[in-house]
Amino acid sequence: MKLSPSEKQTLIGPLVIGGLLGAFVAYAVFAFASEYRLQNGDSIDTWQTATEAGFAFLVAVVLTVGLLGVLPIAVQRWRAKGGSNV
């Protein structure tokens, strides 16, 4: 699937928003997991907590870009091919 220049520009916005949202979610996951483990009396495993935060970041970015970037492009292409007359 080759992207036109306007479609590439359409993906930049959701990528930036996804990065910001992902950073916030990753920070929240890291802080919550650390606090939760401390209250349970467990030691904080920094690598595990960082991995969980990194995974949360990736999920937030992928969902944001998918829903706000790729989905509108796919719908527009589908409608351009005559998929719907709505």
VEXLUMKE-208841 format. One record per atom (N, C-alpha, C): residue number from 1; residue in three letters; atom name; x, y, z. Coordinates in steps of 0.1 Angstrom, whole numbers. Example, Ala and Ser with C-alpha at 12.3 -4.5 7.8 and 13.67 -1.06 7.14 Angstrom:
2
{1, ALA, N, {132, -57, 78}};
{1, ALA, CA, {123, -45, 78}};
{1, ALA, C, {132, -33, 78}};
{2, SER, N, {128, -22, 71}};
{2, SER, CA, {137, -11, 71}};
{2, SER, C, {129, 0, 79}};
//
This chain:
86
{1, MET, N, {8, -12, 0}};
{1, MET, CA, {0, 0, 0}};
{1, MET, C, {9, 12, 0}};
{2, LYS, N, {9, 20, -11}};
{2, LYS, CA, {17, 32, -12}};
{2, LYS, C, {9, 44, -7}};
{3, LEU, N, {15, 52, 1}};
{3, LEU, CA, {8, 63, 6}};
{3, LEU, C, {11, 76, -2}};
{4, SER, N, {1, 84, -4}};
{4, SER, CA, {2, 96, -11}};
{4, SER, C, {8, 106, -1}};
{5, PRO, N, {13, 118, -6}};
{5, PRO, CA, {19, 128, 3}};
{5, PRO, C, {8, 133, 13}};
{6, SER, N, {-4, 134, 9}};
{6, SER, CA, {-14, 139, 19}};
{6, SER, C, {-17, 128, 29}};
{7, GLU, N, {-17, 116, 25}};
{7, GLU, CA, {-19, 105, 35}};
{7, GLU, C, {-8, 104, 45}};
{8, LYS, N, {4, 107, 40}};
{8, LYS, CA, {16, 107, 50}};
{8, LYS, C, {14, 118, 60}};
{9, GLN, N, {9, 130, 55}};
{9, GLN, CA, {7, 141, 64}};
{9, GLN, C, {-4, 138, 74}};
{10, THR, N, {-14, 130, 69}};
{10, THR, CA, {-25, 126, 78}};
{10, THR, C, {-20, 118, 89}};
{11, LEU, N, {-10, 110, 87}};
{11, LEU, CA, {-5, 101, 98}};
{11, LEU, C, {4, 108, 108}};
{12, ILE, N, {9, 119, 104}};
{12, ILE, CA, {19, 126, 113}};
{12, ILE, C, {12, 131, 126}};
{13, GLY, N, {0, 137, 125}};
{13, GLY, CA, {-8, 141, 137}};
{13, GLY, C, {-11, 131, 147}};
{14, PRO, N, {-17, 119, 142}};
{14, PRO, CA, {-19, 109, 152}};
{14, PRO, C, {-6, 103, 158}};
{15, LEU, N, {4, 103, 150}};
{15, LEU, CA, {17, 98, 155}};
{15, LEU, C, {22, 107, 167}};
{16, VAL, N, {21, 120, 165}};
{16, VAL, CA, {25, 129, 176}};
{16, VAL, C, {16, 128, 188}};
{17, ILE, N, {3, 127, 186}};
{17, ILE, CA, {-6, 126, 197}};
{17, ILE, C, {-4, 112, 204}};
{18, GLY, N, {-2, 102, 196}};
{18, GLY, CA, {0, 89, 201}};
{18, GLY, C, {13, 88, 210}};
{19, GLY, N, {23, 95, 205}};
{19, GLY, CA, {36, 96, 213}};
{19, GLY, C, {34, 103, 226}};
{20, LEU, N, {27, 114, 226}};
{20, LEU, CA, {24, 121, 239}};
{20, LEU, C, {15, 113, 248}};
{21, LEU, N, {5, 107, 242}};
{21, LEU, CA, {-4, 99, 250}};
{21, LEU, C, {3, 87, 256}};
{22, GLY, N, {11, 81, 247}};
{22, GLY, CA, {19, 69, 251}};
{22, GLY, C, {29, 72, 262}};
{23, ALA, N, {35, 84, 261}};
{23, ALA, CA, {45, 88, 272}};
{23, ALA, C, {37, 90, 285}};
{24, PHE, N, {26, 96, 285}};
{24, PHE, CA, {18, 97, 297}};
{24, PHE, C, {14, 84, 303}};
{25, VAL, N, {9, 75, 294}};
{25, VAL, CA, {4, 62, 299}};
{25, VAL, C, {16, 54, 304}};
{26, ALA, N, {27, 54, 298}};
{26, ALA, CA, {39, 47, 302}};
{26, ALA, C, {44, 52, 316}};
{27, TYR, N, {43, 65, 318}};
{27, TYR, CA, {47, 71, 331}};
{27, TYR, C, {37, 67, 341}};
{28, ALA, N, {24, 67, 338}};
{28, ALA, CA, {14, 63, 348}};
{28, ALA, C, {16, 48, 351}};
{29, VAL, N, {18, 39, 342}};
{29, VAL, CA, {20, 25, 344}};
{29, VAL, C, {33, 23, 353}};
{30, PHE, N, {44, 30, 350}};
{30, PHE, CA, {56, 28, 358}};
{30, PHE, C, {53, 33, 372}};
{31, ALA, N, {47, 44, 374}};
{31, ALA, CA, {44, 49, 388}};
{31, ALA, C, {35, 40, 395}};
{32, PHE, N, {24, 36, 389}};
{32, PHE, CA, {14, 28, 395}};
{32, PHE, C, {20, 14, 399}};
{33, ALA, N, {27, 8, 390}};
{33, ALA, CA, {33, -5, 393}};
{33, ALA, C, {44, -4, 404}};
{34, SER, N, {51, 6, 404}};
{34, SER, CA, {61, 8, 415}};
{34, SER, C, {54, 10, 428}};
{35, GLU, N, {44, 18, 429}};
{35, GLU, CA, {37, 21, 441}};
{35, GLU, C, {30, 8, 446}};
{36, TYR, N, {24, 1, 437}};
{36, TYR, CA, {16, -11, 440}};
{36, TYR, C, {26, -22, 446}};
{37, ARG, N, {37, -23, 440}};
{37, ARG, CA, {47, -33, 446}};
{37, ARG, C, {52, -29, 459}};
{38, LEU, N, {54, -16, 461}};
{38, LEU, CA, {59, -12, 474}};
{38, LEU, C, {49, -14, 485}};
{39, GLN, N, {36, -11, 482}};
{39, GLN, CA, {26, -13, 492}};
{39, GLN, C, {23, -28, 495}};
{40, ASN, N, {26, -37, 486}};
{40, ASN, CA, {25, -51, 489}};
{40, ASN, C, {37, -57, 496}};
{41, GLY, N, {48, -48, 497}};
{41, GLY, CA, {60, -53, 504}};
{41, GLY, C, {69, -60, 495}};
{42, ASP, N, {67, -60, 482}};
{42, ASP, CA, {76, -66, 472}};
{42, ASP, C, {87, -56, 468}};
{43, SER, N, {98, -61, 464}};
{43, SER, CA, {108, -52, 459}};
{43, SER, C, {105, -48, 444}};
{44, ILE, N, {110, -37, 440}};
{44, ILE, CA, {107, -31, 427}};
{44, ILE, C, {117, -37, 417}};
{45, ASP, N, {112, -44, 407}};
{45, ASP, CA, {120, -49, 396}};
{45, ASP, C, {119, -39, 385}};
{46, THR, N, {130, -31, 384}};
{46, THR, CA, {130, -20, 375}};
{46, THR, C, {129, -24, 360}};
{47, TRP, N, {135, -35, 357}};
{47, TRP, CA, {134, -40, 343}};
{47, TRP, C, {120, -45, 339}};
{48, GLN, N, {114, -51, 348}};
{48, GLN, CA, {100, -56, 346}};
{48, GLN, C, {90, -44, 345}};
{49, THR, N, {92, -35, 354}};
{49, THR, CA, {84, -23, 354}};
{49, THR, C, {86, -14, 341}};
{50, ALA, N, {98, -13, 337}};
{50, ALA, CA, {102, -6, 325}};
{50, ALA, C, {96, -13, 313}};
{51, THR, N, {96, -26, 313}};
{51, THR, CA, {91, -34, 301}};
{51, THR, C, {76, -32, 300}};
{52, GLU, N, {69, -32, 312}};
{52, GLU, CA, {55, -30, 312}};
{52, GLU, C, {51, -16, 307}};
{53, ALA, N, {59, -6, 311}};
{53, ALA, CA, {57, 8, 307}};
{53, ALA, C, {60, 9, 292}};
{54, GLY, N, {70, 3, 287}};
{54, GLY, CA, {73, 3, 272}};
{54, GLY, C, {62, -3, 264}};
{55, PHE, N, {57, -15, 269}};
{55, PHE, CA, {46, -21, 262}};
{55, PHE, C, {34, -12, 262}};
{56, ALA, N, {31, -6, 273}};
{56, ALA, CA, {19, 4, 274}};
{56, ALA, C, {21, 15, 264}};
{57, PHE, N, {33, 20, 263}};
{57, PHE, CA, {36, 31, 253}};
{57, PHE, C, {33, 26, 239}};
{58, LEU, N, {38, 14, 235}};
{58, LEU, CA, {36, 9, 222}};
{58, LEU, C, {22, 7, 219}};
{59, VAL, N, {14, 1, 228}};
{59, VAL, CA, {0, -1, 226}};
{59, VAL, C, {-7, 12, 224}};
{60, ALA, N, {-4, 22, 232}};
{60, ALA, CA, {-11, 35, 231}};
{60, ALA, C, {-8, 41, 217}};
{61, VAL, N, {5, 41, 213}};
{61, VAL, CA, {8, 47, 200}};
{61, VAL, C, {1, 39, 188}};
{62, VAL, N, {2, 26, 189}};
{62, VAL, CA, {-4, 18, 178}};
{62, VAL, C, {-19, 20, 177}};
{63, LEU, N, {-26, 20, 189}};
{63, LEU, CA, {-40, 22, 189}};
{63, LEU, C, {-44, 36, 184}};
{64, THR, N, {-36, 46, 188}};
{64, THR, CA, {-39, 60, 183}};
{64, THR, C, {-37, 62, 168}};
{65, VAL, N, {-26, 57, 163}};
{65, VAL, CA, {-23, 58, 149}};
{65, VAL, C, {-33, 50, 141}};
{66, GLY, N, {-36, 38, 146}};
{66, GLY, CA, {-46, 29, 139}};
{66, GLY, C, {-60, 36, 138}};
{67, LEU, N, {-65, 41, 149}};
{67, LEU, CA, {-78, 46, 150}};
{67, LEU, C, {-79, 60, 143}};
{68, LEU, N, {-69, 68, 146}};
{68, LEU, CA, {-70, 82, 141}};
{68, LEU, C, {-63, 85, 128}};
{69, GLY, N, {-55, 75, 123}};
{69, GLY, CA, {-47, 77, 111}};
{69, GLY, C, {-50, 67, 100}};
{70, VAL, N, {-48, 54, 103}};
{70, VAL, CA, {-49, 44, 93}};
{70, VAL, C, {-64, 42, 90}};
{71, LEU, N, {-72, 41, 100}};
{71, LEU, CA, {-87, 38, 97}};
{71, LEU, C, {-93, 49, 88}};
{72, PRO, N, {-91, 62, 90}};
{72, PRO, CA, {-97, 72, 81}};
{72, PRO, C, {-92, 71, 67}};
{73, ILE, N, {-79, 67, 65}};
{73, ILE, CA, {-73, 66, 52}};
{73, ILE, C, {-79, 54, 45}};
{74, ALA, N, {-81, 43, 53}};
{74, ALA, CA, {-87, 30, 47}};
{74, ALA, C, {-101, 33, 43}};
{75, VAL, N, {-109, 40, 51}};
{75, VAL, CA, {-123, 43, 48}};
{75, VAL, C, {-124, 52, 36}};
{76, GLN, N, {-115, 62, 35}};
{76, GLN, CA, {-115, 71, 23}};
{76, GLN, C, {-112, 63, 11}};
{77, ARG, N, {-102, 54, 11}};
{77, ARG, CA, {-99, 46, -1}};
{77, ARG, C, {-110, 37, -5}};
{78, TRP, N, {-117, 31, 5}};
{78, TRP, CA, {-128, 22, 3}};
{78, TRP, C, {-139, 30, -4}};
{79, ARG, N, {-142, 42, 1}};
{79, ARG, CA, {-153, 50, -5}};
{79, ARG, C, {-149, 55, -19}};
{80, ALA, N, {-136, 57, -21}};
{80, ALA, CA, {-132, 62, -34}};
{80, ALA, C, {-134, 51, -45}};
{81, LYS, N, {-133, 38, -41}};
{81, LYS, CA, {-134, 27, -50}};
{81, LYS, C, {-149, 24, -52}};
{82, GLY, N, {-158, 31, -46}};
{82, GLY, CA, {-172, 29, -48}};
{82, GLY, C, {-178, 19, -38}};
{83, GLY, N, {-173, 19, -26}};
{83, GLY, CA, {-177, 10, -16}};
{83, GLY, C, {-191, 14, -9}};
{84, SER, N, {-193, 26, -9}};
{84, SER, CA, {-206, 31, -2}};
{84, SER, C, {-210, 44, -8}};
{85, ASN, N, {-223, 46, -8}};
{85, ASN, CA, {-228, 59, -13}};
{85, ASN, C, {-234, 68, -2}};
{86, VAL, N, {-229, 66, 10}};
{86, VAL, CA, {-234, 74, 22}};
{86, VAL, C, {-229, 88, 21}};
//
